Amino acid sequence: MQKDLGGLPPEQALDYMEKTPDLVIVNVAGRGFWDRNHFDGAVNIPTEDIGDDASIEKLKELPAGRPVIMHCRRGHMVVDWYQKLKALRPDIPEVSYIAGVPPFDAYNDWARDK
């Protein structure tokens, strides 16, 4: 059964990201946003650039059996894609999204130091 964590404020998301093994981080904002800053090791599904059909196909390609946290630039656009992921992928055990501005630097610093 899939555990739905919903939207996590950035500080709570950072804590979750640091404590969750095998976490898949999915960026659903456009490529320009990815080029400016992103989480190390994240999957980029630039929904603004590739469109709904291609983005849905990319969601289907995410690894099964691993928790997923999604984000966009500000935490608004991601909600629809989070809902689509939950419906498409019941094989993902835990799903959430960052409800706000992603904490890129704090996470990337932590990931490099661990």
DRENBAPA-491591 format. One record per residue (C-alpha): residue number from 1; x, y, z. Coordinates in Angstrom, 3 decimals. Example, Ala and Ser with C-alpha at 12.3 -4.5 7.8 and 13.67 -1.06 7.14 Angstrom:
<rs>
R / 1 / 12.300 / -4.500 / 7.800 .
R / 2 / 13.670 / -1.060 / 7.140 .
</rs>
This chain:
<rs>
R / 1 / 0.000 / 0.000 / 0.000 .
R / 2 / 1.300 / 3.423 / -0.972 .
R / 3 / 2.026 / 5.893 / 1.812 .
R / 4 / 1.010 / 9.422 / 0.821 .
R / 5 / 3.025 / 12.033 / 2.741 .
R / 6 / 1.563 / 14.979 / 0.832 .
R / 7 / 3.276 / 18.341 / 0.651 .
R / 8 / 6.205 / 18.842 / 3.001 .
R / 9 / 7.445 / 22.339 / 3.878 .
R / 10 / 11.055 / 22.808 / 2.695 .
R / 11 / 12.605 / 22.321 / 6.159 .
R / 12 / 10.629 / 19.139 / 6.768 .
R / 13 / 11.389 / 17.941 / 3.238 .
R / 14 / 15.117 / 18.418 / 3.859 .
R / 15 / 14.935 / 16.324 / 7.025 .
R / 16 / 12.962 / 13.634 / 5.190 .
R / 17 / 15.412 / 13.634 / 2.272 .
R / 18 / 18.391 / 13.213 / 4.603 .
R / 19 / 16.771 / 10.313 / 6.487 .
R / 20 / 15.229 / 8.341 / 3.611 .
R / 21 / 17.442 / 5.710 / 1.964 .
R / 22 / 17.038 / 5.046 / -1.774 .
R / 23 / 14.979 / 8.221 / -2.223 .
R / 24 / 14.272 / 9.293 / -5.806 .
R / 25 / 14.100 / 13.081 / -6.186 .
R / 26 / 12.111 / 14.252 / -9.210 .
R / 27 / 12.248 / 17.800 / -10.600 .
R / 28 / 9.186 / 18.593 / -12.735 .
R / 29 / 10.098 / 22.184 / -13.616 .
R / 30 / 11.550 / 23.364 / -16.912 .
R / 31 / 15.116 / 22.812 / -18.124 .
R / 32 / 16.124 / 26.422 / -17.466 .
R / 33 / 15.292 / 25.980 / -13.808 .
R / 34 / 17.309 / 22.730 / -13.722 .
R / 35 / 20.275 / 24.510 / -15.314 .
R / 36 / 20.233 / 27.220 / -12.627 .
R / 37 / 20.172 / 24.828 / -9.657 .
R / 38 / 19.065 / 21.292 / -8.827 .
R / 39 / 19.483 / 18.497 / -6.307 .
R / 40 / 22.528 / 16.311 / -6.934 .
R / 41 / 21.358 / 12.945 / -8.256 .
R / 42 / 17.805 / 14.104 / -9.030 .
R / 43 / 15.777 / 12.995 / -12.043 .
R / 44 / 14.796 / 15.823 / -14.362 .
R / 45 / 11.360 / 15.529 / -15.974 .
R / 46 / 10.957 / 19.047 / -17.385 .
R / 47 / 7.180 / 18.987 / -17.770 .
R / 48 / 7.073 / 22.583 / -18.997 .
R / 49 / 9.360 / 21.671 / -21.879 .
R / 50 / 8.402 / 18.145 / -22.927 .
R / 51 / 4.603 / 18.195 / -22.425 .
R / 52 / 2.123 / 15.965 / -20.648 .
R / 53 / 2.454 / 12.767 / -22.698 .
R / 54 / 6.250 / 12.647 / -22.578 .
R / 55 / 6.246 / 13.588 / -18.896 .
R / 56 / 3.818 / 10.776 / -18.076 .
R / 57 / 6.077 / 8.325 / -19.901 .
R / 58 / 9.029 / 9.540 / -17.807 .
R / 59 / 7.002 / 9.023 / -14.599 .
R / 60 / 6.353 / 5.451 / -15.727 .
R / 61 / 10.123 / 4.919 / -16.027 .
R / 62 / 10.909 / 5.820 / -12.389 .
R / 63 / 12.285 / 2.863 / -10.415 .
R / 64 / 9.694 / 0.737 / -8.621 .
R / 65 / 9.842 / 0.057 / -4.910 .
R / 66 / 11.639 / 3.272 / -3.964 .
R / 67 / 10.205 / 6.362 / -2.244 .
R / 68 / 9.797 / 9.491 / -4.386 .
R / 69 / 9.777 / 13.178 / -3.503 .
R / 70 / 8.902 / 15.656 / -6.254 .
R / 71 / 9.434 / 19.390 / -6.613 .
R / 72 / 9.150 / 22.334 / -8.963 .
R / 73 / 10.292 / 25.938 / -8.561 .
R / 74 / 7.898 / 27.108 / -5.868 .
R / 75 / 5.729 / 24.128 / -4.926 .
R / 76 / 2.660 / 24.934 / -7.041 .
R / 77 / 3.002 / 23.131 / -10.381 .
R / 78 / 4.266 / 19.955 / -8.712 .
R / 79 / 0.913 / 19.183 / -7.061 .
R / 80 / -0.713 / 18.033 / -10.325 .
R / 81 / 2.272 / 15.857 / -11.198 .
R / 82 / 2.322 / 14.402 / -7.704 .
R / 83 / -1.327 / 13.386 / -8.137 .
R / 84 / -0.533 / 11.852 / -11.540 .
R / 85 / 2.391 / 9.905 / -10.085 .
R / 86 / 0.245 / 8.479 / -7.290 .
R / 87 / -2.380 / 7.310 / -9.783 .
R / 88 / 0.114 / 5.923 / -12.311 .
R / 89 / 2.527 / 4.221 / -9.942 .
R / 90 / 0.974 / 2.343 / -7.015 .
R / 91 / 4.254 / 0.368 / -6.924 .
R / 92 / 6.033 / 3.393 / -5.421 .
R / 93 / 5.805 / 2.818 / -1.658 .
R / 94 / 5.969 / 6.431 / -0.458 .
R / 95 / 5.278 / 9.679 / -2.295 .
R / 96 / 5.603 / 13.327 / -1.320 .
R / 97 / 6.437 / 16.729 / -2.727 .
R / 98 / 8.173 / 19.871 / -1.544 .
R / 99 / 5.540 / 22.507 / -0.792 .
R / 100 / 7.697 / 25.572 / -1.345 .
R / 101 / 11.122 / 26.549 / -2.628 .
R / 102 / 13.409 / 23.482 / -2.707 .
R / 103 / 16.397 / 23.552 / -0.286 .
R / 104 / 18.988 / 22.772 / -2.973 .
R / 105 / 22.127 / 24.077 / -1.315 .
R / 106 / 21.405 / 22.608 / 2.130 .
R / 107 / 20.705 / 19.158 / 0.681 .
R / 108 / 23.606 / 19.193 / -1.762 .
R / 109 / 26.009 / 20.252 / 1.023 .
R / 110 / 24.690 / 17.444 / 3.242 .
R / 111 / 24.925 / 14.872 / 0.414 .
R / 112 / 28.542 / 15.798 / -0.337 .
R / 113 / 29.520 / 15.585 / 3.337 .
R / 114 / 27.813 / 12.299 / 4.232 .
</rs>
